[in-house]
Amino acid sequence: MATVGVIGLGYVGLPLAVAFAREGCDVVAVDLDTRKIDAIAAGDSYVEDVPSEWLREVADRIRPTTRYAPLADADAVLICVPTPLTRNREPDLGQLIGASRALAEVLRGDQLVVLESTTYPGTTRELVAPLLEESGLAAGRDFHLAFSPERVDPGRTDFTLRNTPKVLGGLTDACAERAEALYAIVCDELVRVTSPEAAELTKLLENIFRSVNIALVNELAILTDRMGIDIWEVVDAAATKPYGFMRFEPGPGMGGHCMPVDPFYLSWRAREFDMATEFIELAGKVNQQMPYHCVAKVQLALNEAGLPVKGARIAVLGVSYKPGVGDTRESPALKIISLLRELGAEIRYHDAHVPALADYGLESLPLEQAVSDADLALIVTAHPGVDYELLARRARLVVDLRGVTRSSNIGNVIRL
């Protein structure tokens, strides 16, 4: 059975490491964050999709370390480091460059290297390959190189690494064949494309498709708000069409490690080909503006109740970027909290998945405590297990950004 190296042990890397270990592979798990290394060594998972029991079951097959040297013993190395954006919304490949250079120092002939980090078309061939070739080995000749985008949807149980089709593209046919042989260990269906660039663009298309459609329904939500039409009623009605329509719902914006980021990767890359991707950039702009629209809804709701936003006690319900997970990366809730604070509101929050927001000096309060004396309850992320209908009846005023109270006719509820 193969020895697999994984660089970057976050929401992508740790599930991969555990999946390969559960299939009998030895895994070298590398991350520069000693807290992650210590947690793995102790059998304590920090990723919700990986139960600690799974980690403990394969403890003898996973070697957590901050050192790259042990990767020399691996048959394949998967690079799963973050690829965020800079403050100017340009690709920040610092961690990828650092990982590639460090790997080059221990790379040996005939190894397979696969990049899983989301990035723009051309990254594998034009950036990663030259960095790895600093080892003196040639990509596609002395070692194999491929790109296979992660398709992790945190908190989801119906589609997992095993049953989600795995897209991959190799630098050469031989590279792709080696990648296919590797991923066949943990994936039931493989989708091979002709190049790393095609695989890179596949991942961007998937998330840009969602971004554009979410932006469309968000823009309609702003319009229907002014027209006095219930956007949720419209979406429900349109979704009854059995063909030609795919349901997307409005909300306070997009979050997570992919959708708010990926469109800007392609837009940045497109400028190098003298093309402005106006459609994609407009979608990103609409989604980025949604927190401002939501804050305006809060201001209007308070105003109609005869309350100023300054000094208002606002209970934010749900601060992670999606239901059922504790991931707050790019969460629109954080922007909404910042904007409301700038207006003088007193913020408290409840989120069973996020115990604290250290950067905001806040800790999650029990739901009853958060809402009991609040002037307004603001539903930003609708986690399962919360009785929002009961909440709506008990709260003084509710602004529902997720449509979870739409079956209620309670007069104190204002919806997006």
C-alpha positions in Angstrom: 0.0 0.0 0.0 1.2 3.5 -0.9 2.8 6.0 1.6 1.0 9.3 1.1 2.2 12.7 2.2 -0.2 15.6 2.9 0.9 19.2 3.2 -1.6 21.4 4.9 -3.9 19.8 7.5 -7.0 22.0 7.3 -10.5 21.3 6.0 -9.1 19.6 2.9 -5.8 18.0 4.1 -6.9 16.3 7.3 -9.9 14.5 5.7 -7.6 13.3 2.9 -5.0 12.1 5.4 -7.5 10.2 7.4 -9.2 8.7 4.3 -5.9 7.3 3.0 -5.0 6.0 6.5 -8.4 4.3 6.8 -7.6 2.4 3.6 -4.4 1.1 5.0 -1.9 3.7 3.7 0.9 5.2 5.8 0.5 9.0 5.9 3.0 11.7 6.5 0.9 14.7 7.7 2.8 18.0 7.5 1.7 21.4 8.8 3.6 24.3 10.2 0.9 24.9 12.8 2.1 23.0 15.9 -1.4 23.2 17.4 -2.7 21.0 14.6 0.2 18.6 14.9 -0.3 18.3 18.6 -4.1 17.8 18.2 -3.6 15.0 15.6 -1.0 13.3 17.8 -3.5 13.4 20.7 -6.2 12.0 18.5 -8.3 15.2 18.8 -9.9 16.3 15.5 -10.4 20.0 14.9 -12.3 19.5 11.6 -16.0 18.7 12.0 -16.1 16.3 9.1 -13.5 14.1 10.8 -14.7 12.5 14.1 -11.9 12.1 16.6 -12.7 8.4 16.8 -11.6 8.1 13.1 -8.4 9.9 13.9 -7.7 7.6 16.9 -8.5 4.5 14.8 -5.7 5.3 12.4 -3.2 6.9 14.8 -0.6 4.2 14.1 -0.7 5.1 10.4 -0.6 8.9 10.5 2.7 10.6 11.3 2.0 14.3 12.1 5.1 16.6 11.8 6.1 20.1 11.0 9.1 18.8 9.0 9.3 18.2 5.3 12.1 15.7 5.4 9.9 12.6 6.1 8.1 13.4 2.8 11.1 11.9 1.0 9.7 8.5 1.9 6.3 9.1 0.4 5.1 7.7 -2.9 2.8 10.6 -3.4 2.5 14.1 -1.9 -0.7 16.1 -1.9 -0.4 19.9 -1.4 -3.5 21.3 0.4 -2.3 24.7 1.7 -4.6 27.7 1.7 -4.7 30.0 -1.3 -6.5 33.2 0.0 -6.7 36.6 -1.5 -4.8 39.7 -0.5 -6.6 42.8 0.8 -6.6 44.0 -2.8 -8.5 40.8 -3.9 -5.5 39.4 -5.7 -4.2 35.8 -5.3 -2.0 35.2 -2.3 0.1 32.2 -3.2 2.7 32.7 -0.4 1.9 29.5 1.4 1.8 27.5 -1.9 5.2 28.9 -2.9 6.7 28.1 0.5 5.3 24.6 0.5 6.6 23.9 -3.1 10.1 25.2 -2.3 10.3 23.2 0.9 9.1 20.1 -0.9 11.7 20.6 -3.6 14.4 20.2 -1.0 13.3 16.6 -0.3 11.7 15.6 -3.6 13.0 12.4 -5.1 12.6 10.7 -8.5 9.4 8.9 -9.5 7.3 10.6 -6.8 3.8 11.9 -7.5 2.9 15.5 -6.5 -0.7 16.6 -6.7 -1.9 20.2 -6.0 -5.4 20.3 -4.5 -5.4 24.0 -3.5 -7.9 26.0 -5.5 -6.1 28.4 -7.8 -6.1 30.0 -11.3 -5.4 28.0 -14.5 -1.7 27.7 -15.1 -0.6 27.5 -11.5 0.5 23.9 -11.6 2.4 24.2 -14.8 3.8 27.7 -14.6 4.4 28.1 -10.8 4.5 24.8 -9.0 6.5 22.8 -11.6 9.4 25.3 -11.8 9.6 25.5 -8.0 9.7 21.7 -7.7 12.3 21.6 -10.5 14.7 23.5 -8.2 15.3 20.0 -6.9 17.2 19.3 -10.2 14.4 16.9 -11.2 12.2 17.6 -14.3 8.4 17.6 -13.9 6.8 15.0 -16.1 10.1 13.2 -16.7 11.7 12.6 -13.3 8.6 13.0 -11.1 4.9 13.1 -11.8 2.8 16.2 -11.3 -1.0 16.7 -11.4 -3.8 18.9 -10.2 -6.9 17.6 -8.6 -9.3 20.2 -7.1 -10.8 19.6 -3.7 -14.5 19.4 -3.6 -15.1 19.5 0.1 -18.5 20.8 1.3 -18.0 21.1 5.1 -20.8 19.6 7.2 -22.2 17.6 4.3 -22.7 13.8 4.8 -24.5 12.7 1.6 -21.6 13.6 -0.6 -18.2 12.7 0.8 -14.6 12.2 -0.6 -15.6 8.6 -1.4 -18.7 9.2 -3.5 -18.0 12.7 -5.0 -16.4 12.3 -8.5 -12.8 13.3 -8.4 -11.5 15.5 -11.2 -7.8 15.3 -12.1 -5.5 16.5 -14.8 -1.8 15.5 -15.2 1.1 17.3 -16.7 1.6 14.2 -18.9 -0.5 11.1 -19.5 1.8 9.2 -17.2 1.3 11.8 -14.5 -2.5 11.5 -14.9 -2.3 7.7 -14.7 -0.3 7.8 -11.5 -2.9 10.3 -10.0 -5.7 8.0 -11.0 -4.1 5.0 -9.3 -3.7 7.0 -6.1 -7.2 8.5 -5.9 -8.8 5.2 -6.8 -7.9 4.1 -3.3 -10.3 6.6 -1.7 -12.6 7.7 -4.5 -15.2 5.6 -6.3 -15.4 7.7 -9.5 -12.5 9.5 -11.3 -13.0 12.2 -13.9 -9.8 12.6 -16.0 -9.3 15.8 -18.0 -6.6 16.5 -20.5 -4.5 19.0 -18.5 -3.9 20.6 -15.1 -5.3 23.8 -16.6 -8.6 22.1 -17.4 -8.8 20.7 -13.9 -8.0 24.1 -12.4 -10.7 25.8 -14.4 -13.2 23.1 -13.6 -13.0 24.0 -9.9 -13.4 27.7 -10.6 -16.3 27.1 -12.9 -18.2 25.1 -10.2 -17.9 27.9 -7.7 -18.4 30.8 -10.1 -21.6 29.2 -11.3 -22.9 29.3 -7.7 -21.5 32.8 -7.1 -23.3 34.2 -10.2 -26.6 32.6 -9.5 -26.5 33.6 -5.8 -25.7 37.2 -6.9 -28.7 37.1 -9.3 -31.2 36.1 -6.6 -29.6 38.5 -4.2 -30.0 41.4 -6.6 -33.6 40.3 -7.1 -34.1 40.3 -3.4 -33.0 43.9 -3.2 -35.4 44.8 -6.1 -38.3 42.8 -4.7 -37.8 44.5 -1.3 -38.4 47.9 -3.0 -41.3 46.5 -5.0 -43.1 45.0 -2.0 -42.9 41.4 -3.4 -41.9 38.5 -1.3 -38.7 37.0 -2.8 -39.1 33.7 -1.0 -42.6 33.3 -2.5 -41.1 33.9 -6.0 -38.3 31.5 -5.5 -40.6 28.8 -4.2 -42.9 29.3 -7.1 -40.1 29.3 -9.7 -38.7 26.1 -8.2 -41.8 24.2 -9.1 -40.7 24.2 -12.7 -39.4 20.7 -13.4 -36.9 21.8 -16.0 -34.7 24.8 -16.9 -34.5 26.2 -13.4 -32.2 25.5 -10.5 -33.1 26.8 -7.1 -30.8 29.4 -5.4 -31.8 31.3 -2.3 -30.9 34.9 -1.3 -28.9 35.6 1.8 -26.5 38.0 3.6 -23.6 37.1 1.2 -21.2 34.3 0.6 -18.6 32.8 2.9 -16.3 29.9 3.2 -12.9 29.1 1.8 -13.9 28.9 -1.9 -16.9 30.8 -3.3 -16.0 34.3 -2.1 -12.4 33.8 -3.3 -12.4 31.7 -6.5 -14.1 34.2 -8.9 -11.4 36.7 -8.2 -8.7 34.1 -9.1 -10.1 33.8 -12.6 -10.7 37.5 -12.9 -7.1 38.2 -12.0 -5.8 35.6 -14.4 -8.1 36.8 -17.2 -6.5 40.3 -17.1 -3.2 38.7 -18.2 -5.1 37.7 -21.4 -6.4 41.2 -22.0 -9.9 40.3 -20.9 -12.2 41.7 -18.3 -14.6 39.1 -16.9 -17.3 41.7 -16.2 -20.0 39.1 -15.5 -18.0 37.3 -12.9 -16.8 40.5 -11.2 -20.3 42.0 -11.1 -21.5 38.8 -9.3 -18.7 39.2 -6.8 -19.6 42.9 -6.3 -23.3 42.1 -5.7 -22.5 39.4 -3.1 -20.0 41.7 -1.3 -22.6 44.4 -1.0 -25.3 42.1 0.6 -24.1 42.7 4.2 -24.7 46.4 3.7 -28.2 45.8 2.4 -28.9 43.5 5.4 -27.7 46.2 7.9 -30.0 48.7 6.2 -32.8 46.2 6.8 -31.9 46.1 10.4 -31.8 49.9 10.6 -35.2 50.2 9.0 -36.7 47.5 11.3 -35.5 49.3 14.4 -36.6 52.7 13.0 -40.2 51.4 12.4 -40.2 50.1 16.0 -39.1 53.6 17.2 -35.6 52.5 18.2 -32.3 54.0 17.1 -29.6 51.6 16.0 -27.1 53.3 18.3 -27.4 51.5 21.6 -29.7 48.9 20.3 -29.2 45.4 21.7 -28.9 43.1 18.7 -28.6 39.3 19.0 -26.9 37.8 16.0 -28.0 34.2 15.5 -25.4 32.2 13.6 -22.0 33.5 12.7 -20.4 30.7 10.7 -20.6 30.9 7.0 -23.0 28.0 6.5 -25.4 25.9 8.6 -24.1 23.0 10.7 -20.4 24.0 10.7 -18.1 26.2 12.8 -16.1 27.7 9.9 -16.2 31.5 10.0 -13.9 32.1 7.0 -15.3 35.0 4.9 -18.6 34.7 6.8 -20.9 37.6 6.0 -21.9 37.6 9.7 -18.6 39.1 10.6 -19.0 42.0 8.2 -22.5 42.6 9.5 -21.3 42.6 13.1 -18.6 45.1 12.2 -21.0 47.4 10.4 -23.6 47.3 13.2 -20.9 48.1 15.8 -19.7 51.0 13.7 -23.3 52.3 13.9 -23.2 52.0 17.7 -25.2 48.8 18.2 -24.5 46.5 21.2 -23.8 43.1 19.7 -24.2 39.6 21.3 -24.4 36.4 19.5 -25.5 32.7 19.7 -23.8 30.0 17.7 -23.5 26.5 19.1 -20.7 25.8 16.5 -18.6 28.8 17.3 -17.8 29.2 21.0 -16.0 32.5 20.6 -15.1 35.3 18.2 -11.8 36.4 19.7 -11.2 39.2 17.3 -14.5 40.8 18.3 -14.2 40.1 22.1 -17.4 38.0 22.0 -18.4 34.7 23.3 -21.5 32.7 22.3 -24.4 33.1 24.7 -27.1 30.5 25.2 -30.0 31.2 22.8 -32.5 32.3 25.5 -30.0 34.6 27.1 -29.0 36.2 23.9 -32.5 36.9 22.8 -34.3 37.5 26.1 -33.7 41.3 26.4 -32.5 42.0 22.9 -34.2 44.7 20.9 -33.8 42.7 17.7 -32.8 39.1 16.8 -30.9 38.9 13.5 -30.9 35.5 11.9 -27.8 35.4 9.8 -26.9 31.7 9.6 -29.8 29.2 10.2 -28.3 26.2 12.0 -30.3 23.0 12.3 -31.8 22.2 15.6 -33.0 25.8 16.3 -36.8 26.4 16.6 -36.9 29.7 14.7 -40.7 29.8 14.8 -40.6 29.7 18.6 -37.9 32.3 18.6 -40.0 34.6 16.4 -42.8 34.4 18.8 -40.6 35.2 21.8 -38.3 37.9 20.4 -39.3 41.5 20.4 -38.3 42.0 16.8 -36.8 39.6 14.2 -34.9 40.2 11.0 -34.7 36.9 9.1 -32.0 36.9 6.4 -32.5 33.2 5.6 -36.2 32.8 5.2 -36.5 30.2 7.9 -39.6 32.0 9.5 -41.5 32.3 6.2 -44.2 29.9 7.3 -45.0 32.2 10.2 -47.3 35.2 10.0 -46.0 36.8 13.1 -46.0 40.6 12.7 -42.7 41.2 14.4 -40.7 39.4 11.7 -39.1 41.2 8.8 -37.5 39.0 6.1 -34.8 39.7 3.5 
